[in-house]
Amino acid sequence: MKVWAYIFISTRHPRKVVQAIRTIPRVVKADAVFGTPMRLLL
């Protein structure tokens, strides 16, 4: 069964957090939305 989820997080260090999130197994995509403190995981 495939499950897709959008997860929004807030951080003061977007580049470091996005790079770390991309190393998590089964994370398909992690992007930083600059100009807003939210990050999107898919």
Chimera marker file (.cmm) of the C-alpha trace (Angstrom):
<marker_set name="trace">
<marker id="1" x="0.000" y="0.000" z="0.000" r="1" g="1" b="0" radius="0.5"/>
<marker id="2" x="1.363" y="3.421" z="-0.946" r="1" g="1" b="0" radius="0.5"/>
<marker id="3" x="0.755" y="6.375" z="1.306" r="1" g="1" b="0" radius="0.5"/>
<marker id="4" x="1.445" y="9.978" z="0.290" r="1" g="1" b="0" radius="0.5"/>
<marker id="5" x="1.560" y="12.763" z="2.833" r="1" g="1" b="0" radius="0.5"/>
<marker id="6" x="2.464" y="16.429" z="2.862" r="1" g="1" b="0" radius="0.5"/>
<marker id="7" x="4.192" y="17.503" z="6.046" r="1" g="1" b="0" radius="0.5"/>
<marker id="8" x="4.922" y="21.125" z="6.894" r="1" g="1" b="0" radius="0.5"/>
<marker id="9" x="7.582" y="22.090" z="9.408" r="1" g="1" b="0" radius="0.5"/>
<marker id="10" x="9.065" y="25.370" z="10.563" r="1" g="1" b="0" radius="0.5"/>
<marker id="11" x="12.792" y="25.936" z="11.040" r="1" g="1" b="0" radius="0.5"/>
<marker id="12" x="15.396" y="28.661" z="11.303" r="1" g="1" b="0" radius="0.5"/>
<marker id="13" x="17.925" y="26.606" z="9.294" r="1" g="1" b="0" radius="0.5"/>
<marker id="14" x="16.065" y="25.574" z="6.121" r="1" g="1" b="0" radius="0.5"/>
<marker id="15" x="19.020" y="24.372" z="4.040" r="1" g="1" b="0" radius="0.5"/>
<marker id="16" x="20.443" y="22.154" z="6.785" r="1" g="1" b="0" radius="0.5"/>
<marker id="17" x="17.040" y="20.726" z="7.642" r="1" g="1" b="0" radius="0.5"/>
<marker id="18" x="16.096" y="19.987" z="4.018" r="1" g="1" b="0" radius="0.5"/>
<marker id="19" x="19.433" y="18.246" z="3.420" r="1" g="1" b="0" radius="0.5"/>
<marker id="20" x="18.941" y="16.140" z="6.542" r="1" g="1" b="0" radius="0.5"/>
<marker id="21" x="15.350" y="15.273" z="5.637" r="1" g="1" b="0" radius="0.5"/>
<marker id="22" x="16.412" y="14.097" z="2.169" r="1" g="1" b="0" radius="0.5"/>
<marker id="23" x="18.569" y="11.407" z="3.813" r="1" g="1" b="0" radius="0.5"/>
<marker id="24" x="15.574" y="9.834" z="5.594" r="1" g="1" b="0" radius="0.5"/>
<marker id="25" x="14.586" y="6.532" z="3.934" r="1" g="1" b="0" radius="0.5"/>
<marker id="26" x="11.377" y="6.680" z="1.846" r="1" g="1" b="0" radius="0.5"/>
<marker id="27" x="11.310" y="10.489" z="1.679" r="1" g="1" b="0" radius="0.5"/>
<marker id="28" x="10.559" y="11.133" z="-1.984" r="1" g="1" b="0" radius="0.5"/>
<marker id="29" x="11.092" y="14.870" z="-2.009" r="1" g="1" b="0" radius="0.5"/>
<marker id="30" x="11.972" y="17.632" z="0.432" r="1" g="1" b="0" radius="0.5"/>
<marker id="31" x="11.848" y="21.287" z="-0.588" r="1" g="1" b="0" radius="0.5"/>
<marker id="32" x="12.383" y="24.570" z="1.154" r="1" g="1" b="0" radius="0.5"/>
<marker id="33" x="9.893" y="27.346" z="0.539" r="1" g="1" b="0" radius="0.5"/>
<marker id="34" x="11.957" y="30.471" z="1.049" r="1" g="1" b="0" radius="0.5"/>
<marker id="35" x="10.178" y="33.587" z="2.216" r="1" g="1" b="0" radius="0.5"/>
<marker id="36" x="8.086" y="31.510" z="4.581" r="1" g="1" b="0" radius="0.5"/>
<marker id="37" x="9.250" y="29.410" z="7.529" r="1" g="1" b="0" radius="0.5"/>
<marker id="38" x="7.435" y="26.299" z="6.265" r="1" g="1" b="0" radius="0.5"/>
<marker id="39" x="9.066" y="23.266" z="4.602" r="1" g="1" b="0" radius="0.5"/>
<marker id="40" x="7.310" y="20.656" z="2.513" r="1" g="1" b="0" radius="0.5"/>
<marker id="41" x="8.001" y="16.901" z="2.530" r="1" g="1" b="0" radius="0.5"/>
<marker id="42" x="6.503" y="14.473" z="0.103" r="1" g="1" b="0" radius="0.5"/>
<link id1="1" id2="2" r="1" g="1" b="0" radius="0.2"/>
<link id1="2" id2="3" r="1" g="1" b="0" radius="0.2"/>
<link id1="3" id2="4" r="1" g="1" b="0" radius="0.2"/>
<link id1="4" id2="5" r="1" g="1" b="0" radius="0.2"/>
<link id1="5" id2="6" r="1" g="1" b="0" radius="0.2"/>
<link id1="6" id2="7" r="1" g="1" b="0" radius="0.2"/>
<link id1="7" id2="8" r="1" g="1" b="0" radius="0.2"/>
<link id1="8" id2="9" r="1" g="1" b="0" radius="0.2"/>
<link id1="9" id2="10" r="1" g="1" b="0" radius="0.2"/>
<link id1="10" id2="11" r="1" g="1" b="0" radius="0.2"/>
<link id1="11" id2="12" r="1" g="1" b="0" radius="0.2"/>
<link id1="12" id2="13" r="1" g="1" b="0" radius="0.2"/>
<link id1="13" id2="14" r="1" g="1" b="0" radius="0.2"/>
<link id1="14" id2="15" r="1" g="1" b="0" radius="0.2"/>
<link id1="15" id2="16" r="1" g="1" b="0" radius="0.2"/>
<link id1="16" id2="17" r="1" g="1" b="0" radius="0.2"/>
<link id1="17" id2="18" r="1" g="1" b="0" radius="0.2"/>
<link id1="18" id2="19" r="1" g="1" b="0" radius="0.2"/>
<link id1="19" id2="20" r="1" g="1" b="0" radius="0.2"/>
<link id1="20" id2="21" r="1" g="1" b="0" radius="0.2"/>
<link id1="21" id2="22" r="1" g="1" b="0" radius="0.2"/>
<link id1="22" id2="23" r="1" g="1" b="0" radius="0.2"/>
<link id1="23" id2="24" r="1" g="1" b="0" radius="0.2"/>
<link id1="24" id2="25" r="1" g="1" b="0" radius="0.2"/>
<link id1="25" id2="26" r="1" g="1" b="0" radius="0.2"/>
<link id1="26" id2="27" r="1" g="1" b="0" radius="0.2"/>
<link id1="27" id2="28" r="1" g="1" b="0" radius="0.2"/>
<link id1="28" id2="29" r="1" g="1" b="0" radius="0.2"/>
<link id1="29" id2="30" r="1" g="1" b="0" radius="0.2"/>
<link id1="30" id2="31" r="1" g="1" b="0" radius="0.2"/>
<link id1="31" id2="32" r="1" g="1" b="0" radius="0.2"/>
<link id1="32" id2="33" r="1" g="1" b="0" radius="0.2"/>
<link id1="33" id2="34" r="1" g="1" b="0" radius="0.2"/>
<link id1="34" id2="35" r="1" g="1" b="0" radius="0.2"/>
<link id1="35" id2="36" r="1" g="1" b="0" radius="0.2"/>
<link id1="36" id2="37" r="1" g="1" b="0" radius="0.2"/>
<link id1="37" id2="38" r="1" g="1" b="0" radius="0.2"/>
<link id1="38" id2="39" r="1" g="1" b="0" radius="0.2"/>
<link id1="39" id2="40" r="1" g="1" b="0" radius="0.2"/>
<link id1="40" id2="41" r="1" g="1" b="0" radius="0.2"/>
<link id1="41" id2="42" r="1" g="1" b="0" radius="0.2"/>
</marker_set>
